[in-house]
Amino acid sequence: GSGAEFSSAAVLTGPEKKLGINSPYCLFDAVISDPLLAQTVPLSNKIFTAIDCYLHAYEAFIGRLTNKYG
């Protein structure tokens, strides 16, 4: 639902913290995406995905970068 399979980023979760990878080597040569599969997802998961997408969009437009590149 989030489109993460189309991204060059990946998140690894460990016992103490999350680590991110952003590399062109993470991209696939091809992706098969079937939007009909979303019809079987429980409503609560759809709601949580929508909230997550909204918050990421809000952060991208309103948030301030907190790293040395910002």
PDB file of N, CA, C and O in Angstrom, chain B, residues numbered from 101:
ATOM      1  N   GLY B 101       0.780  -1.201   0.000  1.00  0.00           N
ATOM      2  CA  GLY B 101       0.000   0.000   0.000  1.00  0.00           C
ATOM      3  C   GLY B 101       0.821   1.264   0.000  1.00  0.00           C
ATOM      4  O   GLY B 101       0.349   2.295  -0.479  1.00  0.00           O
ATOM      5  N   SER B 102       2.051   1.223   0.528  1.00  0.00           N
ATOM      6  CA  SER B 102       2.839   2.455   0.639  1.00  0.00           C
ATOM      7  C   SER B 102       3.709   2.719  -0.574  1.00  0.00           C
ATOM      8  O   SER B 102       4.201   3.836  -0.736  1.00  0.00           O
ATOM      9  N   GLY B 103       3.914   1.741  -1.424  1.00  0.00           N
ATOM     10  CA  GLY B 103       4.779   1.905  -2.582  1.00  0.00           C
ATOM     11  C   GLY B 103       6.249   1.720  -2.267  1.00  0.00           C
ATOM     12  O   GLY B 103       7.098   2.057  -3.093  1.00  0.00           O
ATOM     13  N   ALA B 104       6.574   1.195  -1.101  1.00  0.00           N
ATOM     14  CA  ALA B 104       7.969   1.028  -0.693  1.00  0.00           C
ATOM     15  C   ALA B 104       8.741   0.126  -1.646  1.00  0.00           C
ATOM     16  O   ALA B 104       9.964   0.233  -1.743  1.00  0.00           O
ATOM     17  N   GLU B 105       8.052  -0.749  -2.340  1.00  0.00           N
ATOM     18  CA  GLU B 105       8.744  -1.662  -3.262  1.00  0.00           C
ATOM     19  C   GLU B 105       9.298  -0.934  -4.478  1.00  0.00           C
ATOM     20  O   GLU B 105      10.085  -1.508  -5.231  1.00  0.00           O
ATOM     21  N   PHE B 106       8.907   0.303  -4.679  1.00  0.00           N
ATOM     22  CA  PHE B 106       9.395   1.098  -5.806  1.00  0.00           C
ATOM     23  C   PHE B 106      10.525   2.044  -5.399  1.00  0.00           C
ATOM     24  O   PHE B 106      10.997   2.827  -6.223  1.00  0.00           O
ATOM     25  N   SER B 107      10.952   1.983  -4.175  1.00  0.00           N
ATOM     26  CA  SER B 107      11.917   2.929  -3.624  1.00  0.00           C
ATOM     27  C   SER B 107      13.318   2.340  -3.562  1.00  0.00           C
ATOM     28  O   SER B 107      13.490   1.121  -3.554  1.00  0.00           O
ATOM     29  N   SER B 108      14.319   3.216  -3.517  1.00  0.00           N
ATOM     30  CA  SER B 108      15.699   2.769  -3.353  1.00  0.00           C
ATOM     31  C   SER B 108      16.087   2.708  -1.882  1.00  0.00           C
ATOM     32  O   SER B 108      17.248   2.452  -1.562  1.00  0.00           O
ATOM     33  N   ALA B 109      15.148   2.936  -0.995  1.00  0.00           N
ATOM     34  CA  ALA B 109      15.422   2.951   0.442  1.00  0.00           C
ATOM     35  C   ALA B 109      14.901   1.678   1.107  1.00  0.00           C
ATOM     36  O   ALA B 109      13.909   1.093   0.673  1.00  0.00           O
ATOM     37  N   ALA B 110      15.586   1.268   2.159  1.00  0.00           N
ATOM     38  CA  ALA B 110      15.165   0.125   2.954  1.00  0.00           C
ATOM     39  C   ALA B 110      15.432   0.444   4.424  1.00  0.00           C
ATOM     40  O   ALA B 110      16.370   1.173   4.745  1.00  0.00           O
ATOM     41  N   VAL B 111      14.610  -0.099   5.305  1.00  0.00           N
ATOM     42  CA  VAL B 111      14.778   0.091   6.740  1.00  0.00           C
ATOM     43  C   VAL B 111      15.003  -1.270   7.371  1.00  0.00           C
ATOM     44  O   VAL B 111      14.246  -2.213   7.142  1.00  0.00           O
ATOM     45  N   LEU B 112      16.053  -1.355   8.166  1.00  0.00           N
ATOM     46  CA  LEU B 112      16.359  -2.583   8.894  1.00  0.00           C
ATOM     47  C   LEU B 112      16.067  -2.331  10.363  1.00  0.00           C
ATOM     48  O   LEU B 112      16.531  -1.342  10.929  1.00  0.00           O
ATOM     49  N   THR B 113      15.307  -3.213  10.980  1.00  0.00           N
ATOM     50  CA  THR B 113      15.018  -3.047  12.395  1.00  0.00           C
ATOM     51  C   THR B 113      15.829  -4.051  13.185  1.00  0.00           C
ATOM     52  O   THR B 113      15.869  -5.238  12.861  1.00  0.00           O
ATOM     53  N   GLY B 114      16.463  -3.563  14.211  1.00  0.00           N
ATOM     54  CA  GLY B 114      17.265  -4.400  15.084  1.00  0.00           C
ATOM     55  C   GLY B 114      16.705  -4.376  16.479  1.00  0.00           C
ATOM     56  O   GLY B 114      15.668  -3.759  16.722  1.00  0.00           O
ATOM     57  N   PRO B 115      17.375  -5.041  17.409  1.00  0.00           N
ATOM     58  CA  PRO B 115      16.857  -5.096  18.774  1.00  0.00           C
ATOM     59  C   PRO B 115      16.924  -3.751  19.501  1.00  0.00           C
ATOM     60  O   PRO B 115      16.202  -3.539  20.475  1.00  0.00           O
ATOM     61  N   GLU B 116      17.780  -2.846  19.038  1.00  0.00           N
ATOM     62  CA  GLU B 116      17.939  -1.577  19.746  1.00  0.00           C
ATOM     63  C   GLU B 116      17.546  -0.355  18.929  1.00  0.00           C
ATOM     64  O   GLU B 116      17.094   0.636  19.504  1.00  0.00           O
ATOM     65  N   LYS B 117      17.706  -0.391  17.587  1.00  0.00           N
ATOM     66  CA  LYS B 117      17.362   0.770  16.782  1.00  0.00           C
ATOM     67  C   LYS B 117      17.119   0.384  15.330  1.00  0.00           C
ATOM     68  O   LYS B 117      17.435  -0.723  14.895  1.00  0.00           O
ATOM     69  N   LYS B 118      16.547   1.333  14.596  1.00  0.00           N
ATOM     70  CA  LYS B 118      16.329   1.163  13.160  1.00  0.00           C
ATOM     71  C   LYS B 118      17.521   1.734  12.401  1.00  0.00           C
ATOM     72  O   LYS B 118      18.111   2.733  12.815  1.00  0.00           O
ATOM     73  N   LEU B 119      17.865   1.106  11.310  1.00  0.00           N
ATOM     74  CA  LEU B 119      18.925   1.600  10.441  1.00  0.00           C
ATOM     75  C   LEU B 119      18.369   1.710   9.029  1.00  0.00           C
ATOM     76  O   LEU B 119      17.578   0.868   8.603  1.00  0.00           O
ATOM     77  N   GLY B 120      18.777   2.740   8.304  1.00  0.00           N
ATOM     78  CA  GLY B 120      18.285   2.943   6.953  1.00  0.00           C
ATOM     79  C   GLY B 120      19.365   2.736   5.915  1.00  0.00           C
ATOM     80  O   GLY B 120      20.542   3.005   6.155  1.00  0.00           O
ATOM     81  N   ILE B 121      18.953   2.258   4.767  1.00  0.00           N
ATOM     82  CA  ILE B 121      19.828   2.092   3.615  1.00  0.00           C
ATOM     83  C   ILE B 121      19.167   2.827   2.457  1.00  0.00           C
ATOM     84  O   ILE B 121      17.970   2.674   2.216  1.00  0.00           O
ATOM     85  N   ASN B 122      19.945   3.616   1.752  1.00  0.00           N
ATOM     86  CA  ASN B 122      19.437   4.269   0.551  1.00  0.00           C
ATOM     87  C   ASN B 122      20.497   4.103  -0.531  1.00  0.00           C
ATOM     88  O   ASN B 122      21.532   4.770  -0.510  1.00  0.00           O
ATOM     89  N   SER B 123      20.230   3.218  -1.463  1.00  0.00           N
ATOM     90  CA  SER B 123      21.226   2.877  -2.471  1.00  0.00           C
ATOM     91  C   SER B 123      20.548   2.512  -3.785  1.00  0.00           C
ATOM     92  O   SER B 123      19.479   1.902  -3.782  1.00  0.00           O
ATOM     93  N   PRO B 124      21.158   2.878  -4.904  1.00  0.00           N
ATOM     94  CA  PRO B 124      20.599   2.463  -6.193  1.00  0.00           C
ATOM     95  C   PRO B 124      20.650   0.949  -6.388  1.00  0.00           C
ATOM     96  O   PRO B 124      19.969   0.416  -7.265  1.00  0.00           O
ATOM     97  N   TYR B 125      21.443   0.259  -5.589  1.00  0.00           N
ATOM     98  CA  TYR B 125      21.522  -1.202  -5.671  1.00  0.00           C
ATOM     99  C   TYR B 125      20.304  -1.880  -5.046  1.00  0.00           C
ATOM    100  O   TYR B 125      20.125  -3.089  -5.195  1.00  0.00           O
ATOM    101  N   CYS B 126      19.465  -1.111  -4.347  1.00  0.00           N
ATOM    102  CA  CYS B 126      18.242  -1.662  -3.748  1.00  0.00           C
ATOM    103  C   CYS B 126      17.088  -1.724  -4.748  1.00  0.00           C
ATOM    104  O   CYS B 126      16.066  -2.353  -4.472  1.00  0.00           O
ATOM    105  N   LEU B 127      17.242  -1.082  -5.902  1.00  0.00           N
ATOM    106  CA  LEU B 127      16.157  -1.033  -6.882  1.00  0.00           C
ATOM    107  C   LEU B 127      16.049  -2.343  -7.666  1.00  0.00           C
ATOM    108  O   LEU B 127      17.053  -2.989  -7.968  1.00  0.00           O
ATOM    109  N   PHE B 128      14.830  -2.713  -7.981  1.00  0.00           N
ATOM    110  CA  PHE B 128      14.575  -3.896  -8.793  1.00  0.00           C
ATOM    111  C   PHE B 128      14.562  -3.521 -10.269  1.00  0.00           C
ATOM    112  O   PHE B 128      14.354  -2.359 -10.618  1.00  0.00           O
ATOM    113  N   ASP B 129      14.780  -4.487 -11.117  1.00  0.00           N
ATOM    114  CA  ASP B 129      14.672  -4.260 -12.554  1.00  0.00           C
ATOM    115  C   ASP B 129      13.212  -4.183 -12.983  1.00  0.00           C
ATOM    116  O   ASP B 129      12.876  -3.493 -13.945  1.00  0.00           O
ATOM    117  N   ALA B 130      12.345  -4.896 -12.263  1.00  0.00           N
ATOM    118  CA  ALA B 130      10.921  -4.889 -12.578  1.00  0.00           C
ATOM    119  C   ALA B 130      10.121  -5.149 -11.307  1.00  0.00           C
ATOM    120  O   ALA B 130      10.571  -5.867 -10.415  1.00  0.00           O
ATOM    121  N   VAL B 131       8.932  -4.557 -11.234  1.00  0.00           N
ATOM    122  CA  VAL B 131       8.030  -4.756 -10.103  1.00  0.00           C
ATOM    123  C   VAL B 131       6.639  -5.021 -10.660  1.00  0.00           C
ATOM    124  O   VAL B 131       6.170  -4.312 -11.551  1.00  0.00           O
ATOM    125  N   ILE B 132       5.989  -6.042 -10.132  1.00  0.00           N
ATOM    126  CA  ILE B 132       4.604  -6.319 -10.509  1.00  0.00           C
ATOM    127  C   ILE B 132       3.735  -5.856  -9.340  1.00  0.00           C
ATOM    128  O   ILE B 132       3.829  -6.394  -8.237  1.00  0.00           O
ATOM    129  N   SER B 133       2.912  -4.880  -9.583  1.00  0.00           N
ATOM    130  CA  SER B 133       2.070  -4.307  -8.542  1.00  0.00           C
ATOM    131  C   SER B 133       0.609  -4.531  -8.909  1.00  0.00           C
ATOM    132  O   SER B 133       0.154  -4.082  -9.962  1.00  0.00           O
ATOM    133  N   ASP B 134      -0.122  -5.219  -8.049  1.00  0.00           N
ATOM    134  CA  ASP B 134      -1.527  -5.528  -8.298  1.00  0.00           C
ATOM    135  C   ASP B 134      -2.399  -4.768  -7.304  1.00  0.00           C
ATOM    136  O   ASP B 134      -2.503  -5.182  -6.150  1.00  0.00           O
ATOM    137  N   PRO B 135      -3.024  -3.673  -7.715  1.00  0.00           N
ATOM    138  CA  PRO B 135      -3.838  -2.893  -6.779  1.00  0.00           C
ATOM    139  C   PRO B 135      -5.054  -3.648  -6.251  1.00  0.00           C
ATOM    140  O   PRO B 135      -5.623  -3.253  -5.233  1.00  0.00           O
ATOM    141  N   LEU B 136      -5.461  -4.719  -6.914  1.00  0.00           N
ATOM    142  CA  LEU B 136      -6.612  -5.493  -6.427  1.00  0.00           C
ATOM    143  C   LEU B 136      -6.303  -6.230  -5.127  1.00  0.00           C
ATOM    144  O   LEU B 136      -7.216  -6.599  -4.388  1.00  0.00           O
ATOM    145  N   LEU B 137      -5.012  -6.446  -4.847  1.00  0.00           N
ATOM    146  CA  LEU B 137      -4.649  -7.100  -3.589  1.00  0.00           C
ATOM    147  C   LEU B 137      -5.027  -6.246  -2.381  1.00  0.00           C
ATOM    148  O   LEU B 137      -5.245  -6.779  -1.294  1.00  0.00           O
ATOM    149  N   ALA B 138      -5.106  -4.943  -2.557  1.00  0.00           N
ATOM    150  CA  ALA B 138      -5.460  -4.048  -1.455  1.00  0.00           C
ATOM    151  C   ALA B 138      -6.898  -4.256  -0.992  1.00  0.00           C
ATOM    152  O   ALA B 138      -7.250  -3.857   0.118  1.00  0.00           O
ATOM    153  N   GLN B 139      -7.721  -4.864  -1.811  1.00  0.00           N
ATOM    154  CA  GLN B 139      -9.120  -5.072  -1.432  1.00  0.00           C
ATOM    155  C   GLN B 139      -9.263  -6.049  -0.269  1.00  0.00           C
ATOM    156  O   GLN B 139     -10.269  -6.014   0.440  1.00  0.00           O
ATOM    157  N   THR B 140      -8.283  -6.916  -0.062  1.00  0.00           N
ATOM    158  CA  THR B 140      -8.381  -7.910   1.006  1.00  0.00           C
ATOM    159  C   THR B 140      -7.705  -7.461   2.297  1.00  0.00           C
ATOM    160  O   THR B 140      -7.721  -8.190   3.288  1.00  0.00           O
ATOM    161  N   VAL B 141      -7.111  -6.269   2.297  1.00  0.00           N
ATOM    162  CA  VAL B 141      -6.441  -5.764   3.497  1.00  0.00           C
ATOM    163  C   VAL B 141      -7.494  -5.284   4.492  1.00  0.00           C
ATOM    164  O   VAL B 141      -8.445  -4.606   4.101  1.00  0.00           O
ATOM    165  N   PRO B 142      -7.340  -5.626   5.781  1.00  0.00           N
ATOM    166  CA  PRO B 142      -8.302  -5.153   6.784  1.00  0.00           C
ATOM    167  C   PRO B 142      -8.361  -3.621   6.835  1.00  0.00           C
ATOM    168  O   PRO B 142      -7.361  -2.947   6.587  1.00  0.00           O
ATOM    169  N   LEU B 143      -9.515  -3.091   7.151  1.00  0.00           N
ATOM    170  CA  LEU B 143      -9.728  -1.646   7.180  1.00  0.00           C
ATOM    171  C   LEU B 143      -8.752  -0.960   8.123  1.00  0.00           C
ATOM    172  O   LEU B 143      -8.260   0.122   7.802  1.00  0.00           O
ATOM    173  N   SER B 144      -8.457  -1.549   9.268  1.00  0.00           N
ATOM    174  CA  SER B 144      -7.539  -0.911  10.213  1.00  0.00           C
ATOM    175  C   SER B 144      -6.152  -0.728   9.592  1.00  0.00           C
ATOM    176  O   SER B 144      -5.504   0.292   9.829  1.00  0.00           O
ATOM    177  N   ASN B 145      -5.691  -1.692   8.807  1.00  0.00           N
ATOM    178  CA  ASN B 145      -4.385  -1.549   8.148  1.00  0.00           C
ATOM    179  C   ASN B 145      -4.417  -0.440   7.102  1.00  0.00           C
ATOM    180  O   ASN B 145      -3.442   0.295   6.945  1.00  0.00           O
ATOM    181  N   LYS B 146      -5.533  -0.318   6.388  1.00  0.00           N
ATOM    182  CA  LYS B 146      -5.659   0.762   5.402  1.00  0.00           C
ATOM    183  C   LYS B 146      -5.606   2.122   6.089  1.00  0.00           C
ATOM    184  O   LYS B 146      -4.983   3.055   5.581  1.00  0.00           O
ATOM    185  N   ILE B 147      -6.255   2.234   7.239  1.00  0.00           N
ATOM    186  CA  ILE B 147      -6.275   3.493   7.981  1.00  0.00           C
ATOM    187  C   ILE B 147      -4.872   3.839   8.469  1.00  0.00           C
ATOM    188  O   ILE B 147      -4.430   4.979   8.322  1.00  0.00           O
ATOM    189  N   PHE B 148      -4.163   2.860   9.052  1.00  0.00           N
ATOM    190  CA  PHE B 148      -2.802   3.109   9.535  1.00  0.00           C
ATOM    191  C   PHE B 148      -1.867   3.486   8.390  1.00  0.00           C
ATOM    192  O   PHE B 148      -0.995   4.338   8.564  1.00  0.00           O
ATOM    193  N   THR B 149      -2.033   2.867   7.229  1.00  0.00           N
ATOM    194  CA  THR B 149      -1.214   3.199   6.065  1.00  0.00           C
ATOM    195  C   THR B 149      -1.511   4.619   5.597  1.00  0.00           C
ATOM    196  O   THR B 149      -0.591   5.358   5.245  1.00  0.00           O
ATOM    197  N   ALA B 150      -2.774   5.005   5.590  1.00  0.00           N
ATOM    198  CA  ALA B 150      -3.147   6.361   5.183  1.00  0.00           C
ATOM    199  C   ALA B 150      -2.569   7.398   6.147  1.00  0.00           C
ATOM    200  O   ALA B 150      -2.072   8.438   5.714  1.00  0.00           O
ATOM    201  N   ILE B 151      -2.631   7.121   7.438  1.00  0.00           N
ATOM    202  CA  ILE B 151      -2.064   8.037   8.429  1.00  0.00           C
ATOM    203  C   ILE B 151      -0.557   8.156   8.237  1.00  0.00           C
ATOM    204  O   ILE B 151      -0.009   9.257   8.296  1.00  0.00           O
ATOM    205  N   ASP B 152       0.115   7.032   8.007  1.00  0.00           N
ATOM    206  CA  ASP B 152       1.563   7.032   7.793  1.00  0.00           C
ATOM    207  C   ASP B 152       1.936   7.851   6.560  1.00  0.00           C
ATOM    208  O   ASP B 152       2.882   8.638   6.602  1.00  0.00           O
ATOM    209  N   CYS B 153       1.202   7.673   5.470  1.00  0.00           N
ATOM    210  CA  CYS B 153       1.462   8.440   4.240  1.00  0.00           C
ATOM    211  C   CYS B 153       1.246   9.931   4.477  1.00  0.00           C
ATOM    212  O   CYS B 153       2.041  10.757   4.029  1.00  0.00           O
ATOM    213  N   TYR B 154       0.179  10.267   5.175  1.00  0.00           N
ATOM    214  CA  TYR B 154      -0.095  11.673   5.468  1.00  0.00           C
ATOM    215  C   TYR B 154       1.029  12.288   6.296  1.00  0.00           C
ATOM    216  O   TYR B 154       1.498  13.383   5.988  1.00  0.00           O
ATOM    217  N   LEU B 155       1.460  11.593   7.338  1.00  0.00           N
ATOM    218  CA  LEU B 155       2.505  12.145   8.204  1.00  0.00           C
ATOM    219  C   LEU B 155       3.831  12.309   7.467  1.00  0.00           C
ATOM    220  O   LEU B 155       4.547  13.282   7.701  1.00  0.00           O
ATOM    221  N   HIS B 156       4.169  11.370   6.579  1.00  0.00           N
ATOM    222  CA  HIS B 156       5.393  11.512   5.794  1.00  0.00           C
ATOM    223  C   HIS B 156       5.294  12.707   4.842  1.00  0.00           C
ATOM    224  O   HIS B 156       6.266  13.441   4.665  1.00  0.00           O
ATOM    225  N   ALA B 157       4.133  12.901   4.235  1.00  0.00           N
ATOM    226  CA  ALA B 157       3.941  14.048   3.346  1.00  0.00           C
ATOM    227  C   ALA B 157       4.014  15.352   4.137  1.00  0.00           C
ATOM    228  O   ALA B 157       4.640  16.314   3.692  1.00  0.00           O
ATOM    229  N   TYR B 158       3.387  15.388   5.288  1.00  0.00           N
ATOM    230  CA  TYR B 158       3.421  16.572   6.151  1.00  0.00           C
ATOM    231  C   TYR B 158       4.860  16.888   6.549  1.00  0.00           C
ATOM    232  O   TYR B 158       5.287  18.041   6.492  1.00  0.00           O
ATOM    233  N   GLU B 159       5.593  15.874   6.945  1.00  0.00           N
ATOM    234  CA  GLU B 159       6.984  16.065   7.341  1.00  0.00           C
ATOM    235  C   GLU B 159       7.829  16.586   6.176  1.00  0.00           C
ATOM    236  O   GLU B 159       8.695  17.441   6.364  1.00  0.00           O
ATOM    237  N   ALA B 160       7.576  16.074   4.992  1.00  0.00           N
ATOM    238  CA  ALA B 160       8.347  16.500   3.822  1.00  0.00           C
ATOM    239  C   ALA B 160       8.094  17.964   3.474  1.00  0.00           C
ATOM    240  O   ALA B 160       9.017  18.656   3.044  1.00  0.00           O
ATOM    241  N   PHE B 161       6.880  18.446   3.649  1.00  0.00           N
ATOM    242  CA  PHE B 161       6.547  19.811   3.272  1.00  0.00           C
ATOM    243  C   PHE B 161       6.732  20.819   4.406  1.00  0.00           C
ATOM    244  O   PHE B 161       7.085  21.971   4.152  1.00  0.00           O
ATOM    245  N   ILE B 162       6.500  20.403   5.649  1.00  0.00           N
ATOM    246  CA  ILE B 162       6.501  21.335   6.757  1.00  0.00           C
ATOM    247  C   ILE B 162       7.741  21.172   7.647  1.00  0.00           C
ATOM    248  O   ILE B 162       8.247  22.154   8.191  1.00  0.00           O
ATOM    249  N   GLY B 163       8.218  19.959   7.794  1.00  0.00           N
ATOM    250  CA  GLY B 163       9.311  19.686   8.729  1.00  0.00           C
ATOM    251  C   GLY B 163      10.612  20.347   8.318  1.00  0.00           C
ATOM    252  O   GLY B 163      10.811  20.700   7.156  1.00  0.00           O
ATOM    253  N   ARG B 164      11.481  20.506   9.279  1.00  0.00           N
ATOM    254  CA  ARG B 164      12.812  21.065   9.035  1.00  0.00           C
ATOM    255  C   ARG B 164      13.813  19.926   9.045  1.00  0.00           C
ATOM    256  O   ARG B 164      13.712  18.998   9.849  1.00  0.00           O
ATOM    257  N   LEU B 165      14.765  20.005   8.158  1.00  0.00           N
ATOM    258  CA  LEU B 165      15.818  18.992   8.137  1.00  0.00           C
ATOM    259  C   LEU B 165      16.707  19.182   9.349  1.00  0.00           C
ATOM    260  O   LEU B 165      17.062  20.308   9.696  1.00  0.00           O
ATOM    261  N   THR B 166      17.065  18.088   9.992  1.00  0.00           N
ATOM    262  CA  THR B 166      17.879  18.180  11.199  1.00  0.00           C
ATOM    263  C   THR B 166      19.258  17.568  11.021  1.00  0.00           C
ATOM    264  O   THR B 166      19.967  17.331  11.999  1.00  0.00           O
ATOM    265  N   ASN B 167      19.641  17.311   9.776  1.00  0.00           N
ATOM    266  CA  ASN B 167      20.983  16.771   9.582  1.00  0.00           C
ATOM    267  C   ASN B 167      21.897  17.842   9.007  1.00  0.00           C
ATOM    268  O   ASN B 167      21.431  18.929   8.665  1.00  0.00           O
ATOM    269  N   LYS B 168      23.185  17.556   8.895  1.00  0.00           N
ATOM    270  CA  LYS B 168      24.153  18.573   8.468  1.00  0.00           C
ATOM    271  C   LYS B 168      23.987  18.970   7.003  1.00  0.00           C
ATOM    272  O   LYS B 168      24.572  19.964   6.571  1.00  0.00           O
ATOM    273  N   TYR B 169      23.203  18.216   6.228  1.00  0.00           N
ATOM    274  CA  TYR B 169      23.004  18.535   4.822  1.00  0.00           C
ATOM    275  C   TYR B 169      21.842  19.494   4.608  1.00  0.00           C
ATOM    276  O   TYR B 169      21.692  20.041   3.516  1.00  0.00           O
ATOM    277  N   GLY B 170      21.009  19.711   5.641  1.00  0.00           N
ATOM    278  CA  GLY B 170      19.822  20.533   5.494  1.00  0.00           C
ATOM    279  C   GLY B 170      20.153  21.966   5.579  1.00  0.00           C
ATOM    280  O   GLY B 170      19.264  22.812   5.475  1.00  0.00           O
TER     281      GLY B 170
END
